């Protein structure tokens, strides 16, 4: 039968599936602006509304009416049906949220007979949020009705359509012919012109005939198997703000509830506790129903993380907290303990993630994103993923036409199996289905289609449905021999997300580090008898974790999202500042006198780098005298009404502790170890030559007598590169980025700002078109670290700003910090895999080293690097135009540092220098100086304290340390207080074995890049 005839007959049959029982009339409407979750500013009161009715894009539209469902209507076959265009909304019945109504979900079962008070809350033309050209296009509501579905006619349409799509998908000629014969026989058996009763009789006979013909076609025993998981992916924010996500949760989750009532075999999965928290707060009736279905085992609360977080810019501790808070929520609310990290749409996965997952008791990992590769198809789909420390998790990186928003059509089922790489090792492939990104989830049609596939339909893989974790559990139980992927899962697209929306990335780094300090000093204060407000820390963490969602922190959302996220970070930092100060005050004797100052160090090694200290205003020279009598010259760097800020260097501040200094007058010295001019800075360690353009033509290491900058090249080379236009320019950086470079067009001035006993500073002022770049090049007397304190008023569009340092180093590998460790990547382009790593993510530093010497490039809030041959570059700013046309326009402040060092990055202590750049010391006034004190110190292997925090259950403190260098050894932890008991626990604070203690000390072994966590009691 001609395909056009088949399509036409199916179209006509589809129109005959339902009959209108009654139209819904007497509609009333009103519009509003949704100003916050659950909050509206109404444009007026309810008024009678014509149907059809048009509503302005961007408005929230409320429509209400009453309808009578006759007692004679068969409830299982009776629906409320609605017609609309460019409208997405929620149906409430009798004031209770009932189901989402959108393009894929235009009908829903009536709940009962009798009079129903219905209300629709629609978002009119939701795409106008990111498509401004739609601003003048109205949303259209065309009415609603009560309709009766004839299940026999509907089933015939599903049967024939599924077979027709299968025949058009498969390539094996015999089954294709037999399927077409069955389709033709079924359609010829129905006369579409007959009266309704005779027509229905023919439909019933046609179904029997069709079923017999299909049953006679043997399925392919080698066709494999599909494991279907009904789910929805809801972006916590993206092309809509958080307040719209709240409504998407209500719509999507209520829809899934209605499907569970209709289909007892339907399983549904959704990750992200944040979404459930929204539902609990704003749709409590829906939330109560979800809990019942979770208890029945039909609704799977999975995913482990609080949100599906970005894994490139997010710190290691934040990734742990994503799972700590996420798992705790699922356990407390649903009695469920997720074992799967469900990240279908995240833009890359660090090599340390398997260790983090395994350490949180999360054994399974799922994503699709590795199939967005620009050049190199990812080779494995089901494998063991091995991380930096050797930990492994079972990973499914599944390819399919529908990605993570699948639809169980014959074509998608067939291609999912065909594209699956591990057919021989494990003959079943995971298949998540349901509308996603903007939510919506599964439809009746999807379930009906999946049910037909479950019969092992001829030509297609066998299909079964279950929970996401059930799939992984089956793999473990069958124990196939699977490949191992060792190292990062690098996504060859979306590389721009390491940099886009720079202000949020800076705010995220600041909040992460303030939370660290608040917890450490709060814990120390707790040991001193002070109460720690754990609830306030939880609230701060939840705001930070929310902003780390994979379309927020990476910079790929609309502008409104960043207004919300930056506001949340400001709230976090504003609230944390007094908490930190209160904790430090507990550790400082109360005084009105200011003859001394106490300096606090939250890092787990003694610091001797340059540190700022607040002291009373001084009219002459000043020095700070340590408790051992040693005097440190202090350089005044700022003067305010409440005192001076001075800089000292070389004084030791103990590990997670404090040191006191007496403030003393000192003669103003006419000699300084730092010499500064507009063209050069010289210290006892370095001699730096500065060009008239503010670049660095030479960095000479005076101790090791070698030049750092490559011969004939310049460092601190600010490069303006064409960055777009791209279809998804917030996400992507094209590999041709270096083929178009702009010169800095404006005038440059170089001015001496500081020349003192501690540091020298030269200010470079550049202008390019409407943008202004101002940099302070800062060098201290006792360090080889050169800081570039940068302030930019950025007004460019589709332009990238990079800084380059061609260094006199020969290495085929560069090393980059990732969460809880470091990773090597090539500096050459030997293979297509190497070539694609032209922009890579890192945390606080990257390094090029050869035997005996190296150079690190540190940062305080940038995440995009590249290293090609001997050139280290850091991406500073972008200026993308979609989905936020004004992204990054405005003022920015950040610091990056060049750090030449003896030996490689381990021997040069790059990890510590990068921490020191990011974590400032803090100071408080004292009456008189006391002996230095360390509250927690580590002795032995070079482990680092990542966190010291109150335990989630209130039992003691949690100490987390990690090994940063890829080495091993014994670590001794020494505390200022007596330890009653130490229990090792996993990363989410589930207890393990007790550790032997010796008074205030305990010991343990640590292996390369290992993370270890202890409960201190």
Secondary structure, 3 states (H helix, E strand, C coil): CCHHHHHHHHHHHHHCCEEEEEEECCCEEEEEEEEECCEEEECCCCEECCCCEEECCCCEEEEEEEEEECCCCCHHHEEEEEEEECEEEEEEECCEEEEEEECCECEEECCCCEEEEEEEEEEECHHHHCCHHHCCCCEEEEEEEEEEECHHHHHHHHHHHHHHHHHCCCCCHHHHHHHHHHHHHHHHCCCCCCCHHHHHHHHHHHHHHHHHHHHCCCCCCCCCEEEEEEECCECCCCCCCHHHHHHHHHHHHHHHHHHHHHCCCCCEEECCHHHHHHHHHHCHHHHHHHHHHHHHCCEEECECCCCCECCCCCCHHHHHHHHHHHHHHHHHHHCCCCCEEECCCCCCECCCHHHHHHHCCCCEEEECHHHCCCCCCCCCCEEEEECCCCCEEEEEECCCCCCCCECCCHHHHHHHHHCCCCCCCCCEEEEEECECEECCECCHHHHHHHHHHCCCCCCCCEEEECCHHHHHHHHHHHCCCCEEEECCECCCCCHHHHCCCHHHHHHHHHHHHHHHHHHHHHHHHHHCCCCCCHHHHHHHHHHHHHHCECCCCCCCCCHHHHHHHHHHHHHHHHHHHHHHHHHHHHCCCCCCCCCEEEEEECCCCCECCCEEEEECCCCCCEEEEECCCCEEEEEEEEEECCEEEEEECCCCECCCEEEEEEEEECCCCCCCCCEEECCEEECCCEEEEECCCCCEEEEEECCCCEECECCCCCECEEEEEECCCCCCCCCCCCCCHHHCEECCCCCEEEEEEEECCCEEEEEEEEEECCEEEEEEEEEECCCCEEEEEEEEEECCCCEEEEEEEEECCCCCEEEEEECCEEEEEECCCCCHHHHCCCCEECCCEEEEEECCEEEEEEECCCCEEEEECCEEEEEEECCCCCCCCCCCCEEEEEEEEEEEEECCCCCCCHHHHHHHHHCCCEEEEECCCCCCEECEEEEECCEEEEEEEECCCCCCEEEEEEECCCCCEEEEEEECCCCCCEEEECCCCCEEEEECEECCEEEEEECCCCEEEEEEC
